[in-house]
Amino acid sequence: MEKLHGLILAAGKSSRLGQPKQLLPWYDTTLLSRQINLLKSVLVEVSCVLGAFYQDIERECVISGAKVIRNPNWEKGQGGSIATGVCSLEEDIDAVLILLVDQWALNNDDIEHLINQWRLNTDKIVVSAINNSSQLSPPVIFPRQYFDQLMALSGEA
């Protein structure tokens, strides 16, 4: 069976919010831990790309059982975080599922549906649509054949 790795992008500064959104309370946990637990409910391997507030947020990942990946250039944008995260993947990973830390409306059924769609054709990119519209959004699954292109991203690319 193909090996799928979950990658949570959580490097942003949350400047409009004024505090790290990664650590916002979410019921009995934090938003970041909620996302880690969501992916860990269907995947074995989950990593978080961190940047701003790294020292404050790292502990939350470790407690929740996710691997921590530090993006020293997080201020340059999400493309760099994707590149940093994909660069850290092991050689035996067949695809990566990328999720944003602030997608709190997603649930297990959403993630399982995305994975099931990818398993139907594992060499294709599978991306989510917002409310069954033509507007595409993460989470998204990229097969290994696209890793070189993802690793070449920089900034907001």
PyMOL commands that set and color helices and strands:
alter all, ss='L'
color gray80, all
select helices_A, chain A and resi 21-23+31-40+54-64+74-76+78-87+108-120+130-132+144-151
alter helices_A, ss='H'
color red, helices_A
select strands_A, chain A and resi 4-10+25-26+29-30+45-50+67-70+95-100+126-129+136-143
alter strands_A, ss='S'
color yellow, strands_A
deselect
rebuild
show_as cartoon
